[in-house]
Each structure stands twice: as structure tokens, then as C-alpha cells.
Amino acid sequence: MIELLPDIPRWYTGLAEWGASLVYILLMRRRFARPRTILLVSAALPALIGIQLAADLLPIGLWMLGMAASMAAMLGFVALACDVSARDAGYLTVRAFVLAELVASFEWQLWVHWMPEVPSLAQGMGSVAAALGLLVACYGVGFVVAFRIERRNFASGERLNVSRPALVSAVAIAVATFLVSNLSFAVSSTPFSGSNPLDIFYIRTLVDLAGFVALYTQQGHRNETQRAMELAETELVMQLQHEQYLQSKRNIDELNRMHHDLRYYVQAIRAEESAERRSEYLTELESSMRGYESEIKTGSRVLDVILSAKMEKCLQEDISMTNVVDGRAVAFIDLPRLSALFGNAIDNAIEAARQVDDVDKRILKVSVFTQGGFVMIRIDNYWDGDVEFVRGLPRTTKADRERHGYGTQSMRRIVEELDGSITFRHEDDWFQVRILVPRPVEGATGAPA
């Protein structure tokens, strides 16, 4: 029964793959100037059709090999034409593949409904003209509608920055769509197969449409998530700016108070006849001024605020905090992750340091530097007590363990999202946090810190 109706001609499929790829190329920022892009687009059409025609000559057992070659050609076409990363190119190719399957299936379903045979000159010029007219109409309308629909999901000229899970999810949707839509052509005895030829084409078109909708919904969800992150980032920036304002105000008020008191210090020092006592007064004066200028400049506005606030907190707890930080090294980490990572790490170190009885041993060190293709973040604090580790993470020392200890878990999750590694160690009365994160390759994007 399945053999009674012909399947989509191979060159129809190649043309659909070219058109679908072009839809997503037009949505992205192009890699080359217009003349070279036009040349590439022109060369891709015969290449994709040629691959489909060559695959048609392969034995049926190598059918998947032909599809893989076609997908690879589409991937190369998109990757060369668009200024995108390899992961983004794969994501766009997956979407283009499902769109090509949908448009080609829809056009062929309409054709076999009226004329259940492959158009050829033997049927007369009228049949060929009708076939080409339907092809141009369906492909033209289908790809124009798809472009307008997808334009809502893709901001012009912006990078996608597709995550690995998002790419895997898109590939899974595309594979499931392709297998289910073509299941009836391989096996007709399953609950999901059709036996009537027209039903088979209908099932394929319907499943391809469901796959396209699923991918469209996935991208819409990515956009909503991104907008929520941008809103949270804006709120965090405003919060950090407010904290910076309050800190500057406290510094100014303190400096005004010190300026007022400084006159009496100077008078007392001048009135003191003993050189030894004058030296003691000067030492006390120097000590009283220590740390009031807590503004830190690292090259990262986020780290400047975070470290300045933590420095002020350390001064209140009699903790000596030193910073050797290259803020530009972590500029590729987005603001929420950067704030959470350093905030949790330094807060944990301050909490531990303030429990050290000897004030002279309340020491905290923060350093950030580049090392080869990686960024090294080190946070060390003196701790002469015991540390219990659970699955590589230090167990909280607070009594209510059910409600605490999430800071280190959050740090590990953030570092893993950045494809890095984090280790916690306790050696020679020093608790050490080591974070190693790969630096993005040249040209990759990231939210500046």
C-alpha cells in the first residue's frame, strides 16, 4: 500500500533545506559582506541538491548516512554564512532541518492529493508547470511565514549564546520529530504508523509541524528566561549602586568626623614634650585612620563594590583582608553569577575568620589572576579549627544545618555552569578555596562585569 504513492523527490528536499537554512541565516548577523554572502548562498543550493541526489543512489541501508551528510552540509552552510559560535550554528541547523522537513512534506502532501505521481515531461508541460507553481507557492509562502514567525524569537544581530543543555534538547526534539514522522515509511505495523498512503503523508506533516512548534516554544522559553535574568541583573546593579552610594556617604561622614577630631590630635601631639609619647600618638593616629579609604579599584565595577563592602565588614570584625584582584580577568562572567560567587565565598571566609580568638590571626586573602587559558580565583582564610567535608564540600559549622550550607553548593553549581572546577581544602590552619574557570576564546561574548 505504501508503495502506491511516490515520496518527495530528492531535489525538492535539497531545495527545502537550502530555503530553511536561508531563513535562519537572514535572522543572524552575517560573517561576510553582502557579495561574498550572495556567492556562498548561490553555491550552497546546488551543493545541497547534489548531496540529496547522490544519497538517492545509495542502498536503503545507507539512508541515514545520506541524511547525516545533508545535515553536515547544512551545518557548514549556516556556520560559514553567520557570525555565530559552533554551538549556535548547530542549534540553528537543527531548527532549519525541522523547518525544511515540514515545508517539503506539506507541499508534497498537497501535490499527491491532486496528482499522485512524480511530475515529469511525459505527463505534459501542464503537469510540470502546475508542479513548479505549487512548489514555488508552498516553499515561498512557507519560508516567508516561518521567517516572520521566527523573527519574533530572534533579535536581529544578537548572538544566541546557546547553552549545551539547550542544544541537546533541540537535537532531541529534531531527532524524535524525524524518526516519528518517517516511521510509517519503515514500519507500518506500529500503533503510530499509518497504512493508508495519504494518512502517511498527513502524519508526517503533522509530526513535523509539532516538532517546529516545540522548537519555537523552546526558543520562546529561552527568551523569557533571558529577559528574567536581564531584569534581575538590572535590579542587582541598582542594588550595588545603592550600596556604593551608602558606603561613600559613610566614608564621607567618617572623614568629616576625623577631620574635626584631627585638630585635637595635632594639638595634643604638639603639646607633648616626650618624643616617645609623640611617636605613640602618631602610631595611634595612623591606626585609627587604617582602612577608612576602603574603595577598591580592580577593573570590574561589580568586584569594586563587593570587595569594598566586604572590606568594610572586615574592618568592623577586626579582620585583615588583602586583595590582589584583576577584575578584567572575570569580565566574561555575568553579573548575577559573579556577585553570587564572590559574595558567598567571601562571606563564608569572614564568618570563619571572625570566630578566630586571636585578632592578629584573623586574616583573609582574595586573589584573581589569569594563568594560561584559565582564570584562577583564590580565597584563603586562617582557620585553626576542624573542617568536616561532605562530598567535597565543607559542612557548615552553624547549628541549623538544614537551613545553611547552600552557599558552597551554589558556588559549585555556578562554577560547573562556567565549565570550571572548584576545590575546598584545609591545610596548615588555612582554609582554601580554589576556582579554575576557562577563559572564553577570542570573539566569544559574555556580559561584562
LUMVEXSE-46684 format. One line per field, with one value per residue (C-alpha): residue number from 0; x, y, z; residue in three letters. Coordinates in pm, 1 decimal, decimal comma. Layout:
resi <- (NUM	...)
u <- (X	...)
v <- (Y	...)
w <- (Z	...)
resn <- (ALA	...)
This chain:
resi <- (0	1	2	3	4	5	6	7	8	9	10	11	12	13	14	15	16	17	18	19	20	21	22	23	24	25	26	27	28	29	30	31	32	33	34	35	36	37	38	39	40	41	42	43	44	45	46	47	48	49	50	51	52	53	54	55	56	57	58	59	60	61	62	63	64	65	66	67	68	69	70	71	72	73	74	75	76	77	78	79	80	81	82	83	84	85	86	87	88	89	90	91	92	93	94	95	96	97	98	99	100	101	102	103	104	105	106	107	108	109	110	111	112	113	114	115	116	117	118	119	120	121	122	123	124	125	126	127	128	129	130	131	132	133	134	135	136	137	138	139	140	141	142	143	144	145	146	147	148	149	150	151	152	153	154	155	156	157	158	159	160	161	162	163	164	165	166	167	168	169	170	171	172	173	174	175	176	177	178	179	180	181	182	183	184	185	186	187	188	189	190	191	192	193	194	195	196	197	198	199	200	201	202	203	204	205	206	207	208	209	210	211	212	213	214	215	216	217	218	219	220	221	222	223	224	225	226	227	228	229	230	231	232	233	234	235	236	237	238	239	240	241	242	243	244	245	246	247	248	249	250	251	252	253	254	255	256	257	258	259	260	261	262	263	264	265	266	267	268	269	270	271	272	273	274	275	276	277	278	279	280	281	282	283	284	285	286	287	288	289	290	291	292	293	294	295	296	297	298	299	300	301	302	303	304	305	306	307	308	309	310	311	312	313	314	315	316	317	318	319	320	321	322	323	324	325	326	327	328	329	330	331	332	333	334	335	336	337	338	339	340	341	342	343	344	345	346	347	348	349	350	351	352	353	354	355	356	357	358	359	360	361	362	363	364	365	366	367	368	369	370	371	372	373	374	375	376	377	378	379	380	381	382	383	384	385	386	387	388	389	390	391	392	393	394	395	396	397	398	399	400	401	402	403	404	405	406	407	408	409	410	411	412	413	414	415	416	417	418	419	420	421	422	423	424	425	426	427	428	429	430	431	432	433	434	435	436	437	438	439	440	441	442	443	444	445	446	447	448)
u <- (0,0	282,9	444,2	139,1	235,7	581,4	783,2	924,9	1175,4	1525,6	1583,6	1269,6	1428,4	1760,2	1579,0	1380,3	1698,2	1855,4	1549,6	1516,6	1886,3	1847,7	1561,2	1785,4	2086,5	1878,8	1789,3	2152,8	2446,0	2633,9	3000,7	3091,3	2999,2	2699,9	2886,4	3060,8	2741,2	2547,9	2821,1	2807,3	2427,9	2439,5	2697,0	2506,0	2193,6	2349,3	2561,5	2261,7	2062,0	2365,0	2408,0	2041,7	2067,2	2384,9	2220,6	1936,8	2187,8	2291,9	2141,6	1845,5	2066,6	2280,5	1982,1	2082,7	2433,4	2285,1	2077,7	2385,9	2578,1	2290,4	2279,9	2657,2	2625,0	2351,4	2565,4	2859,5	2635,2	2495,7	2832,0	3005,1	2729,4	2657,8	2887,4	2797,0	2968,8	2975,0	2709,7	2481,3	2531,7	2426,6	2117,5	2016,3	2083,1	1856,5	1575,9	1636,4	1625,7	1284,6	1150,7	1274,8	1106,1	780,6	764,6	869,4	620,9	335,5	397,2	421,1	109,2	-86,0	59,6	-14,6	-366,8	-441,6	-179,7	-42,4	271,0	607,2	572,0	756,7	758,7	587,2	273,1	286,0	403,5	84,9	165,2	523,7	407,1	147,5	407,6	656,9	384,1	276,2	640,3	720,4	397,9	430,7	802,1	776,5	480,9	612,3	956,2	829,2	577,9	845,6	1080,5	816,9	728,7	1088,9	1179,3	980,7	1212,8	1548,1	1670,3	1845,5	2224,6	2238,0	2427,5	2231,4	2480,2	2303,2	2387,9	2484,1	2155,8	1954,4	2140,1	2093,5	1722,2	1683,6	1866,5	1646,6	1330,7	1457,0	1561,0	1230,1	1038,6	1229,5	1201,8	831,8	739,8	912,0	817,1	535,9	776,1	985,6	732,0	357,4	255,0	318,5	43,7	200,0	218,6	-30,7	-136,8	-319,3	-75,7	-241,5	-253,9	121,6	186,7	-60,5	110,2	449,8	334,2	154,1	452,4	689,4	457,1	457,2	838,8	858,7	615,5	817,1	1139,5	962,9	833,1	1180,1	1328,9	1044,4	1120,8	1489,9	1393,8	1171,0	1448,2	1696,2	1463,5	1413,1	1791,3	1835,9	1571,6	1739,2	2074,5	1933,9	1790,3	2122,4	2312,1	2077,6	2124,4	2502,5	2495,2	2279,4	2523,4	2811,0	2632,0	2566,9	2926,7	3056,4	2825,4	2954,9	3313,0	3245,7	3075,1	3362,0	3621,4	3437,7	3439,0	3806,6	3882,7	3707,1	3895,3	4227,4	4280,4	4275,7	4513,5	4755,6	4729,9	4793,4	5095,7	5240,8	5192,2	5366,6	5729,1	5830,1	5945,7	5847,9	5494,0	5464,6	5562,2	5295,0	5034,8	5130,6	5106,0	4761,3	4655,0	4778,5	4599,1	4272,1	4284,5	4355,3	4103,9	3867,0	3951,2	3805,6	3721,1	3884,2	3966,1	4001,8	3890,2	3546,4	3274,4	3094,0	3401,3	3485,8	3155,5	3159,2	3516,7	3473,7	3165,8	3340,6	3647,0	3430,5	3273,6	3618,9	3724,0	3424,1	3522,5	3897,0	3977,1	4276,1	4166,3	4409,5	4315,8	4525,7	4249,8	4247,4	3880,4	3921,2	4003,6	3645,7	3472,5	3317,9	3121,3	2773,0	2679,5	2447,4	2699,6	2993,4	2809,0	2686,4	3025,6	3237,3	2963,3	2922,1	3293,9	3398,2	3101,8	3196,5	3558,6	3454,9	3221,2	3508,1	3769,8	3555,0	3545,4	3925,4	4008,3	4346,3	4270,3	4615,4	4527,1	4201,7	4336,7	4156,8	4319,1	4146,7	4328,0	4218,7	4461,2	4495,6	4701,4	4733,3	4385,5	4225,0	4120,5	4229,7	4024,9	4170,9	4012,7	4211,6	4131,6	4305,0	4117,2	4274,7	3963,4	3841,3	3662,5	3429,3	3382,9	3075,2	3108,7	3390,3	3205,1	3276,9	2998,5	2853,5	2952,9	2616,8	2376,6	2084,6	2239,0	1907,8	1888,2	2257,9	2533,8	2370,6	2636,8	2905,0	2651,7	2560,8	2929,3	2985,8	2679,4	2793,8	3146,7	3014,4	2791,3	3110,2	3276,7	3524,2	3628,6	3621,6	3805,7	3791,9	4089,8	4205,3	4583,0	4822,6	4548,9	4441,9	4108,7	4148,6	3901,1	4043,9	3832,6	3964,1	3749,6	3842,7	3863,0	3638,8	3805,7	3869,2	3547,0	3319,2	3071,8	2985,9	2824,3	3088,7	3121,1)
v <- (0,0	235,6	179,0	317,0	683,0	825,3	1001,2	1354,6	1393,8	1437,1	1771,3	1902,5	1810,4	1975,6	2292,2	2290,0	2250,7	2544,2	2764,9	2674,0	2742,0	3077,8	3170,7	3144,1	3296,9	3608,7	3627,0	3623,4	3860,5	3763,7	3670,3	3821,2	4128,3	4104,6	3999,9	3705,3	3607,3	3601,7	3388,9	3145,1	3124,2	3061,5	2784,3	2615,9	2547,9	2308,8	2156,4	2062,4	1935,7	1739,2	1570,3	1465,9	1326,9	1139,0	997,4	867,4	639,5	474,2	145,1	176,9	57,6	369,7	602,2	754,5	818,4	1034,4	1227,2	1279,6	1417,6	1652,7	1774,6	1830,3	2038,0	2249,0	2298,8	2411,8	2647,4	2812,2	2823,8	2989,3	3238,9	3351,5	3509,8	3258,3	3002,9	2632,8	2560,9	2834,8	2708,9	2359,8	2499,4	2693,2	2393,1	2172,4	2425,3	2465,4	2087,4	2052,9	2352,3	2201,4	1870,9	2049,6	2267,0	1986,5	1744,8	1995,4	2078,3	1714,0	1620,6	1880,0	1755,3	1384,4	1471,7	1606,6	1430,7	1112,6	1080,0	1247,7	1531,4	1472,1	1586,7	1260,8	1395,1	1711,9	2064,7	2145,9	1895,2	2023,3	2384,3	2301,5	2115,2	2402,1	2655,4	2464,0	2418,5	2790,1	2889,5	2648,2	2699,8	3077,0	3120,1	2860,7	3013,9	3373,6	3285,3	3095,2	3395,5	3631,9	3395,2	3327,4	3696,7	3737,2	3488,3	3614,5	3970,2	4095,3	4090,8	3947,1	3631,5	3336,0	3202,4	2866,6	2650,4	2285,5	2162,4	2380,3	2236,4	1880,1	1946,2	2090,2	1794,3	1552,5	1726,0	1718,9	1352,0	1248,2	1451,4	1299,6	940,4	955,6	1144,0	883,6	579,4	473,7	453,3	193,0	3,6	10,3	-221,4	7,5	199,9	522,0	422,1	469,8	216,9	443,1	634,9	971,8	910,9	851,1	1190,6	1355,7	1200,2	1316,2	1674,8	1685,3	1548,4	1789,9	2075,8	1958,7	1947,9	2301,8	2428,8	2254,2	2421,4	2757,5	2717,7	2622,6	2940,5	3143,6	2994,4	3079,4	3438,1	3463,0	3322,4	3567,3	3861,5	3749,7	3730,4	4076,0	4216,6	4050,4	4184,9	4537,7	4514,8	4382,8	4667,5	4918,6	4747,7	4754,3	5120,3	5198,4	5013,0	5201,3	5530,4	5438,2	5329,8	5654,1	5851,0	5661,9	5726,0	6098,1	6123,9	5938,6	6156,3	6469,2	6338,8	6253,5	6596,4	6751,5	6533,8	6561,9	6916,7	6795,5	6510,8	6758,2	6992,5	6704,9	6589,1	6940,5	6988,0	6659,6	6714,0	6347,6	6222,4	5868,2	5975,8	6174,7	5862,2	5663,6	5928,8	5919,5	5540,4	5554,1	5819,4	5607,1	5302,7	5493,2	5600,3	5249,7	5127,9	5422,3	5465,4	5124,2	5195,3	4932,7	4956,3	4618,6	4695,5	4542,5	4770,3	4474,1	4346,1	4700,8	4728,6	4372,7	4388,5	4739,9	4630,5	4318,0	4522,8	4749,3	4446,0	4304,8	4629,4	4607,5	4249,6	4326,9	4104,8	4184,0	4147,8	4176,1	4184,5	4113,6	4111,6	4160,9	4237,2	4234,3	3863,6	3781,6	4031,5	3742,3	3617,4	3767,9	3988,8	3752,7	3466,9	3693,5	3854,3	3521,9	3351,6	3613,1	3709,8	3354,9	3277,8	3592,9	3582,3	3226,4	3333,3	3632,4	3413,8	3172,4	3443,5	3626,5	3308,5	3305,8	3422,0	3575,0	3903,3	3903,3	3575,2	3696,5	3704,6	3680,2	3685,3	3727,1	3696,6	3676,3	3631,9	3468,1	3156,4	3040,9	2999,2	2996,5	3236,2	3140,9	3265,5	3203,8	3284,7	3191,1	3248,9	3142,3	2869,2	2660,7	2451,9	2129,2	2108,4	1825,4	1763,6	1602,2	1506,8	1757,6	2047,6	2183,1	2113,5	2424,8	2496,5	2657,7	2470,2	2484,4	2277,4	2227,4	2599,0	2668,5	2528,6	2626,9	2888,9	2636,1	2433,3	2748,2	2819,9	2470,1	2498,2	2835,9	2712,0	2399,8	2619,5	2802,1	2465,8	2519,8	2337,6	2429,5	2268,8	2325,1	2233,4	2278,6	2260,9	2401,7	2606,9	2766,2	2707,3	2740,9	2782,1	2731,7	2809,5	2746,2	2869,1	2853,4	3188,7	3227,8	3215,8	3538,1	3678,1	3495,8	3707,2	3743,6	4000,1	4242,3	4256,4)
w <- (0,0	89,2	-249,7	-434,0	-379,1	-455,2	-187,7	-210,2	-496,1	-363,8	-527,8	-357,1	-23,2	-113,2	-215,0	112,0	316,4	133,5	187,6	555,3	616,9	443,5	677,8	984,1	810,0	739,7	1109,2	1222,1	1180,2	865,9	871,6	534,1	333,1	100,2	-222,2	-52,1	128,0	-200,4	-355,9	-64,0	-76,4	-452,2	-414,6	-132,0	-341,3	-596,2	-319,9	-104,3	-401,6	-524,0	-186,1	-188,6	-542,5	-451,8	-138,8	-356,4	-529,1	-201,8	-84,0	151,4	437,6	399,5	404,2	739,5	605,5	332,4	586,5	803,4	502,3	425,8	787,5	783,5	466,7	624,3	933,5	721,0	524,9	838,8	1018,7	721,3	648,0	1005,8	1261,3	1532,0	1753,3	1664,8	1928,8	1794,7	1438,9	1547,8	1716,9	1404,4	1180,5	1388,9	1356,7	982,6	933,8	1101,2	906,7	578,5	658,6	740,8	427,6	192,9	348,5	334,0	-33,2	-135,3	58,7	-139,3	-468,0	-418,2	-306,3	-654,7	-867,0	-701,7	-914,8	-966,0	-1220,4	-1545,7	-1908,9	-2004,1	-1838,0	-2042,9	-1984,4	-1796,6	-1523,7	-1490,8	-1480,3	-1214,0	-1007,1	-1026,7	-947,5	-638,2	-535,6	-564,1	-390,2	-96,4	-44,7	-86,9	148,0	393,7	433,6	440,8	712,9	904,6	878,5	1013,9	1296,3	1394,5	1377,7	1699,9	1867,5	1737,5	1790,2	1478,4	1503,9	1855,7	1946,8	2075,6	2333,4	2331,3	2631,0	2599,4	2756,8	2516,8	2218,3	2341,5	2393,9	2042,9	1888,2	2083,0	1956,8	1597,4	1611,3	1767,8	1509,6	1218,0	1339,9	1424,2	1106,4	889,9	1095,8	860,1	566,1	750,5	963,4	910,0	1195,0	1493,1	1678,7	1549,4	1182,7	902,4	641,1	400,5	173,0	225,2	600,3	598,7	438,8	675,9	981,0	859,0	804,6	1137,7	1331,8	1155,6	1249,7	1612,6	1607,9	1467,3	1733,5	2005,7	1889,3	1860,9	2216,2	2339,1	2194,2	2343,7	2683,3	2638,0	2560,7	2868,1	3084,8	2935,3	2997,3	3357,0	3402,3	3249,9	3485,4	3783,4	3665,8	3637,5	3988,4	4117,9	3951,0	4113,6	4449,0	4411,6	4310,5	4614,6	4839,7	4681,9	4748,6	5112,5	5156,6	5002,8	5230,9	5535,8	5424,5	5379,8	5718,9	5881,8	5710,0	5824,3	6180,9	6156,3	6013,6	6310,9	6560,8	6380,6	6504,9	6864,6	6782,8	6626,7	6923,3	7165,0	6966,6	6952,1	7327,3	7411,8	7503,0	7504,7	7162,7	7263,2	7350,4	7026,0	6835,7	7020,6	6938,9	6571,9	6569,7	6726,0	6476,1	6185,3	6324,0	6367,5	6002,0	5872,3	5619,6	5611,8	5247,7	5161,2	4799,7	4580,7	4211,1	4037,4	3683,7	3748,9	3882,8	4037,9	4221,3	4329,1	4514,7	4650,7	4778,2	4918,5	5113,0	5238,8	5335,1	5546,6	5712,0	5781,5	5947,8	6178,5	6272,5	6310,4	6011,6	5792,6	5430,4	5140,1	4770,5	4464,2	4205,2	3829,6	3772,8	3394,4	3408,7	3512,6	3280,6	3083,0	3387,2	3400,2	3692,2	3887,8	3881,4	3966,1	4255,8	4395,9	4354,3	4531,9	4776,5	4905,5	4912,0	5099,0	5338,4	5434,2	5487,2	5702,4	5909,0	5978,3	6044,5	6299,1	6510,1	6547,9	6900,6	6818,3	6639,7	6477,7	6304,3	6157,0	5802,7	5469,5	5125,9	4789,2	4457,8	4094,3	3807,5	3468,6	3417,2	3059,1	2918,6	3263,5	3536,5	3887,4	4183,3	4529,6	4865,4	5176,2	5541,7	5859,5	6046,9	6321,6	6390,2	6233,0	5897,5	5801,1	5429,5	5273,7	4905,3	4862,8	5026,5	5374,6	5618,0	5777,7	6136,2	6213,5	6438,4	6194,7	5917,3	5739,7	5659,0	5592,5	5375,2	5046,4	4970,5	4876,8	4677,1	4485,0	4421,3	4282,7	4056,5	3919,9	3850,5	3675,9	3457,2	3355,7	3270,6	3553,9	3869,3	4238,4	4527,4	4903,1	5120,4	5477,8	5523,7	5785,9	5959,1	5629,8	5460,6	5086,6	4801,1	4451,5	4144,4	3794,5	3503,5	3133,2	2961,6	2655,7	2318,0	2132,4	1995,9	2239,4	2423,7	2784,5	2997,4	3116,1	3487,8)
resn <- (MET	ILE	GLU	LEU	LEU	PRO	ASP	ILE	PRO	ARG	TRP	TYR	THR	GLY	LEU	ALA	GLU	TRP	GLY	ALA	SER	LEU	VAL	TYR	ILE	LEU	LEU	MET	ARG	ARG	ARG	PHE	ALA	ARG	PRO	ARG	THR	ILE	LEU	LEU	VAL	SER	ALA	ALA	LEU	PRO	ALA	LEU	ILE	GLY	ILE	GLN	LEU	ALA	ALA	ASP	LEU	LEU	PRO	ILE	GLY	LEU	TRP	MET	LEU	GLY	MET	ALA	ALA	SER	MET	ALA	ALA	MET	LEU	GLY	PHE	VAL	ALA	LEU	ALA	CYS	ASP	VAL	SER	ALA	ARG	ASP	ALA	GLY	TYR	LEU	THR	VAL	ARG	ALA	PHE	VAL	LEU	ALA	GLU	LEU	VAL	ALA	SER	PHE	GLU	TRP	GLN	LEU	TRP	VAL	HIS	TRP	MET	PRO	GLU	VAL	PRO	SER	LEU	ALA	GLN	GLY	MET	GLY	SER	VAL	ALA	ALA	ALA	LEU	GLY	LEU	LEU	VAL	ALA	CYS	TYR	GLY	VAL	GLY	PHE	VAL	VAL	ALA	PHE	ARG	ILE	GLU	ARG	ARG	ASN	PHE	ALA	SER	GLY	GLU	ARG	LEU	ASN	VAL	SER	ARG	PRO	ALA	LEU	VAL	SER	ALA	VAL	ALA	ILE	ALA	VAL	ALA	THR	PHE	LEU	VAL	SER	ASN	LEU	SER	PHE	ALA	VAL	SER	SER	THR	PRO	PHE	SER	GLY	SER	ASN	PRO	LEU	ASP	ILE	PHE	TYR	ILE	ARG	THR	LEU	VAL	ASP	LEU	ALA	GLY	PHE	VAL	ALA	LEU	TYR	THR	GLN	GLN	GLY	HIS	ARG	ASN	GLU	THR	GLN	ARG	ALA	MET	GLU	LEU	ALA	GLU	THR	GLU	LEU	VAL	MET	GLN	LEU	GLN	HIS	GLU	GLN	TYR	LEU	GLN	SER	LYS	ARG	ASN	ILE	ASP	GLU	LEU	ASN	ARG	MET	HIS	HIS	ASP	LEU	ARG	TYR	TYR	VAL	GLN	ALA	ILE	ARG	ALA	GLU	GLU	SER	ALA	GLU	ARG	ARG	SER	GLU	TYR	LEU	THR	GLU	LEU	GLU	SER	SER	MET	ARG	GLY	TYR	GLU	SER	GLU	ILE	LYS	THR	GLY	SER	ARG	VAL	LEU	ASP	VAL	ILE	LEU	SER	ALA	LYS	MET	GLU	LYS	CYS	LEU	GLN	GLU	ASP	ILE	SER	MET	THR	ASN	VAL	VAL	ASP	GLY	ARG	ALA	VAL	ALA	PHE	ILE	ASP	LEU	PRO	ARG	LEU	SER	ALA	LEU	PHE	GLY	ASN	ALA	ILE	ASP	ASN	ALA	ILE	GLU	ALA	ALA	ARG	GLN	VAL	ASP	ASP	VAL	ASP	LYS	ARG	ILE	LEU	LYS	VAL	SER	VAL	PHE	THR	GLN	GLY	GLY	PHE	VAL	MET	ILE	ARG	ILE	ASP	ASN	TYR	TRP	ASP	GLY	ASP	VAL	GLU	PHE	VAL	ARG	GLY	LEU	PRO	ARG	THR	THR	LYS	ALA	ASP	ARG	GLU	ARG	HIS	GLY	TYR	GLY	THR	GLN	SER	MET	ARG	ARG	ILE	VAL	GLU	GLU	LEU	ASP	GLY	SER	ILE	THR	PHE	ARG	HIS	GLU	ASP	ASP	TRP	PHE	GLN	VAL	ARG	ILE	LEU	VAL	PRO	ARG	PRO	VAL	GLU	GLY	ALA	THR	GLY	ALA	PRO	ALA)
